[in-house]
Amino acid sequence: MKEPFTFEPGRVVESIQGRDKGNFFLVMEAAEGIVTIADGRRHKLENPKKKKTKHLRAKPVLLDLKALRPEGGALQNSDLRRALEANGFAEERS
């Protein structure tokens, strides 16, 4: 089945395979069949997760990574967490 959305930097994705199944991430970089993802909590910007695109489901939300840090400077993990929560992809905490 063809994915209706492309895996490009800034795309919100859901993991459908692996131990992080059901969690939401932002695509940081995309290559042929493999992307690097981060959520600012489990997989931080310093050590993003490499994952095959067949193990991810792309969501219709595409964020501008540069706009996540309006005051300038480097993107931070808190920016990723805030962006995911603001778009309804908050992590469920116990």
Helices and strands as residue ranges (DSSP letters): E 11-15, E 24-30, E 34-38, E 49-52, G 53-55, E 56-62, G 65-68, H 77-86
